[in-house]
């Protein structure tokens, strides 16, 4: 499932893929850091809850 985050540097919307953890589909594992697709700044994943991407 993709989750929506905003870049701290350029405020671009980014979708980060979350891998399901185990049997429970409501628990997801996301990377600790990800790079913005627009400005390539490194962002830190905030603590849950996360907003699913539309």
Buried (B, 14 or more C-beta within 10 A) or exposed (E): BEBEBBBEEEEEEBBBEBEEEEEEEEEBEBEEEBEBEEEEEEBEBEEEEBEEBE
